[in-house]
Amino acid sequence: PGVFKLILLTRDEDVKKEISEIYDVASISTFENYIDSIVAIRNVCAHGGVLFDFNLRDSISKGPALTVSSNNK
């Protein structure tokens, strides 16, 4: 399985907490929600699906604010 699946299948909550904190996500359930969303979107793209009418099973949880730079150096 992929890295995301290994994280989801990990039973040790301390390991999950440590991984989620690396990405500044305090809640394990929110982090798992992000992983599920990323995997679902990746699968649509990888298998020729169309994203404009794609619906996720669960809504994406609100998380930390991300700063996106348009500076391409």
CORPE-V653374 format. One line per field, one symbol per residue. ss: DSSP state (~ for helix, > for strand, _ for the rest). phi: phi as a letter, one per 20 degrees, with the letter a starting at -180 (. if undefined). A space follows every 10 residues. Layout:
ss = ???
phi = ???
//
This chain:
ss = __~~~~~~~_ __~~~~~~~~ ~~_____~~~ ~~~~~~~~~~ ~~~~~~____ __________ __________ ___
phi = .fgfffffef efffffffff fgeldfefff fffffgffff fgffffdmfd efcedffcfe ffcffdddee edd
//
